[in-house]
Amino acid sequence: MTSAQQRRREIQAAIRDAAIREFARNGLAGTSTAAIAQSAGITKAQLHYYISSKEELYQDALGHIVTEWRDIFFINAPGDDPASTISAYIARKIRHSLDHPDVSRFFASEIARGAPEMGEHWGALKAAVQDANAVIEGWIAAGKIAPLDPLLFQFNIWAVTQHYAEYEAQARVLMEVPEGAALDLDRIIAEATGLFLARCGLVERG
């Protein structure tokens, strides 16, 4: 890769990250390309060299998030040990939510308004969920975990692991953690892991 190609990729990533931040805070209608450009540290003219519209950028951001979440799904973890696989997935998901809170907030905002822009992205999300269902069903059939609803199990994992991004202000107030200070990652991961391993009839490994 040439230095020019590398620079182009860096700018595209900066634009996407800025767009996610702005869309998470202001939605599609409330976000301007000027705000995205400023957040990305480039001029509006530079921004429009890379994109044709904020609507196109919104779609790109949604697609990026769906792909990124699929990449950290537990179906991609090596091995077939439910306890370690679920534990690792929960830890990755919580770390990702705390490191990239605007990703969760942006996606949650889109879904909360009825998901009008999700049309072309549902296929990839459904495929990932169906693959995960198959893994969980395999564990159940093999007697490795207690019987449960694979789809609702995934929903519940998402709800818990994304809570600290989507409801960060509430978590900070109730956990008495001031703005700028890190939430207790080990405490959060341990509680969530214990919760879901217990539902599976598994004992958390020390």
C-alpha positions as CSV (number, residue, x, y, z in Angstrom):
1,M,0.0,0.0,0.0
2,T,1.3,3.4,-1.0
3,S,1.5,6.3,1.5
4,A,-1.3,8.0,-0.5
5,Q,-3.5,5.0,-0.2
6,Q,-2.8,4.7,3.5
7,R,-3.6,8.4,4.0
8,R,-6.9,7.9,2.1
9,R,-7.9,5.0,4.3
10,E,-7.1,7.1,7.4
11,I,-9.2,9.9,6.3
12,Q,-12.1,7.6,5.4
13,A,-11.9,6.0,8.8
14,A,-11.8,9.4,10.5
15,I,-14.9,10.5,8.5
16,R,-16.8,7.3,9.4
17,D,-15.9,7.7,13.1
18,A,-16.9,11.3,13.1
19,A,-20.2,10.5,11.3
20,I,-21.0,7.8,13.9
21,R,-20.4,10.3,16.7
22,E,-22.6,13.0,15.1
23,F,-25.4,10.6,14.1
24,A,-25.4,9.1,17.7
25,R,-25.9,12.5,19.2
26,N,-28.1,14.2,16.7
27,G,-29.7,11.6,14.4
28,L,-29.7,11.7,10.6
29,A,-32.0,14.7,10.3
30,G,-30.1,16.7,12.9
31,T,-26.6,16.1,11.6
32,S,-25.0,18.3,9.0
33,T,-22.1,17.5,6.7
34,A,-20.4,20.6,8.2
35,A,-20.6,19.1,11.7
36,I,-19.2,15.8,10.4
37,A,-16.3,17.5,8.6
38,Q,-15.4,19.5,11.7
39,S,-15.5,16.4,13.9
40,A,-13.3,14.6,11.5
41,G,-10.8,17.5,11.4
42,I,-11.2,18.2,7.7
43,T,-12.9,20.9,5.6
44,K,-16.4,20.5,4.2
45,A,-15.0,20.5,0.7
46,Q,-12.6,17.7,1.6
47,L,-15.5,15.7,3.1
48,H,-17.5,15.9,-0.1
49,Y,-14.5,14.7,-2.0
50,Y,-14.9,11.4,-0.2
51,I,-18.7,11.2,0.1
52,S,-21.7,12.2,-2.0
53,S,-24.2,12.8,0.8
54,K,-24.7,12.3,4.5
55,E,-27.4,9.7,3.7
56,E,-24.7,7.6,1.9
57,L,-22.4,8.0,4.9
58,Y,-25.2,7.0,7.3
59,Q,-25.6,3.7,5.3
60,D,-21.9,3.2,5.3
61,A,-21.8,3.6,9.1
62,L,-24.6,1.1,9.6
63,G,-22.9,-1.4,7.4
64,H,-19.6,-1.0,9.2
65,I,-21.3,-1.6,12.6
66,V,-23.1,-4.7,11.5
67,T,-19.8,-6.1,10.1
68,E,-17.8,-5.1,13.2
69,W,-20.2,-6.8,15.5
70,R,-20.2,-9.9,13.4
71,D,-16.4,-10.0,13.7
72,I,-16.6,-10.1,17.5
73,F,-19.5,-12.6,17.7
74,F,-18.8,-15.7,19.7
75,I,-19.5,-17.8,16.6
76,N,-16.0,-16.7,15.4
77,A,-14.3,-17.9,18.6
78,P,-12.1,-21.0,18.3
79,G,-13.0,-24.2,20.1
80,D,-16.3,-25.6,21.3
81,D,-16.3,-25.0,25.0
82,P,-19.4,-23.0,25.8
83,A,-18.2,-21.5,29.1
84,S,-15.0,-20.0,27.7
85,T,-16.6,-19.0,24.4
86,I,-19.5,-17.2,26.0
87,S,-17.2,-15.6,28.6
88,A,-14.8,-14.3,25.9
89,Y,-17.7,-13.0,23.8
90,I,-19.2,-11.1,26.8
91,A,-15.8,-9.6,27.7
92,R,-15.2,-8.5,24.1
93,K,-18.7,-7.0,23.7
94,I,-18.5,-5.0,26.9
95,R,-15.0,-3.7,26.1
96,H,-16.1,-2.7,22.7
97,S,-19.2,-0.9,24.1
98,L,-17.1,1.0,26.6
99,D,-14.3,1.8,24.1
100,H,-16.8,2.8,21.3
101,P,-20.0,4.0,23.1
102,D,-21.2,6.0,20.1
103,V,-21.4,2.9,18.0
104,S,-24.0,1.4,20.4
105,R,-25.8,4.7,20.8
106,F,-26.0,5.3,17.0
107,F,-27.3,1.8,16.3
108,A,-29.8,2.0,19.2
109,S,-31.1,5.3,18.0
110,E,-31.7,3.9,14.5
111,I,-33.6,0.9,15.9
112,A,-35.6,3.0,18.3
113,R,-36.9,5.2,15.5
114,G,-38.2,2.1,13.7
115,A,-35.0,1.2,11.7
116,P,-36.0,3.1,8.5
117,E,-32.5,2.9,7.1
118,M,-31.7,-0.7,8.0
119,G,-33.2,-2.3,5.0
120,E,-30.1,-3.5,3.2
121,H,-28.3,-4.4,6.4
122,W,-30.9,-6.8,8.0
123,G,-29.7,-9.7,5.8
124,A,-26.2,-9.7,7.3
125,L,-27.4,-9.2,10.8
126,K,-29.9,-12.1,10.4
127,A,-27.3,-14.4,9.0
128,A,-25.0,-13.7,12.0
129,V,-27.8,-14.4,14.4
130,Q,-28.8,-17.6,12.6
131,D,-25.3,-18.8,12.7
132,A,-25.1,-18.1,16.4
133,N,-28.4,-19.9,17.0
134,A,-27.0,-23.0,15.3
135,V,-24.0,-22.9,17.6
136,I,-26.1,-22.6,20.7
137,E,-28.6,-25.2,19.5
138,G,-25.6,-27.6,19.0
139,W,-24.5,-27.0,22.6
140,I,-28.0,-27.7,23.8
141,A,-28.3,-30.9,21.8
142,A,-24.9,-32.1,23.0
143,G,-26.0,-31.5,26.6
144,K,-23.2,-28.9,27.1
145,I,-25.6,-26.2,28.3
146,A,-29.1,-26.1,29.8
147,P,-32.0,-25.7,27.3
148,L,-32.8,-22.1,26.5
149,D,-34.1,-19.9,23.7
150,P,-31.0,-19.2,21.5
151,L,-32.5,-16.0,20.0
152,L,-33.6,-14.5,23.3
153,F,-30.3,-15.5,24.9
154,Q,-28.5,-13.3,22.3
155,F,-31.0,-10.4,22.8
156,N,-30.3,-10.5,26.5
157,I,-26.5,-10.6,26.0
158,W,-26.8,-7.5,23.8
159,A,-29.0,-5.7,26.3
160,V,-26.6,-6.2,29.1
161,T,-23.3,-5.7,27.3
162,Q,-24.4,-2.5,25.6
163,H,-26.2,-1.0,28.6
164,Y,-23.0,0.8,29.8
165,A,-22.7,2.6,26.5
166,E,-26.4,3.4,25.9
167,Y,-27.1,4.3,29.5
168,E,-23.7,5.6,30.5
169,A,-24.9,8.7,32.3
170,Q,-27.3,6.6,34.5
171,A,-24.5,4.0,35.2
172,R,-22.1,6.7,36.2
173,V,-24.6,8.4,38.6
174,L,-25.7,5.2,40.2
175,M,-22.2,3.6,40.4
176,E,-20.9,7.0,41.6
177,V,-18.2,7.2,38.9
178,P,-17.5,10.8,37.8
179,E,-17.3,11.8,34.2
180,G,-13.8,11.1,32.8
181,A,-13.1,8.2,35.2
182,A,-13.2,4.7,33.9
183,L,-16.0,2.4,34.9
184,D,-15.0,-0.8,36.7
185,L,-14.5,-3.1,33.7
186,D,-13.6,-6.2,35.7
187,R,-16.7,-5.8,38.0
188,I,-19.0,-5.3,35.0
189,I,-17.6,-8.2,33.0
190,A,-17.6,-10.6,36.0
191,E,-21.3,-9.8,36.9
192,A,-22.5,-10.2,33.3
193,T,-20.5,-13.4,32.7
194,G,-21.8,-15.0,35.9
195,L,-25.3,-14.1,34.9
196,F,-25.2,-15.7,31.5
197,L,-23.2,-18.8,32.5
198,A,-25.7,-19.4,35.3
199,R,-28.5,-19.3,32.8
200,C,-26.6,-21.9,30.8
201,G,-26.2,-24.1,33.8
202,L,-22.5,-23.6,33.8
203,V,-20.1,-22.7,36.6
204,E,-17.8,-19.7,35.9
205,R,-14.2,-20.7,35.6
206,G,-11.8,-19.0,37.8
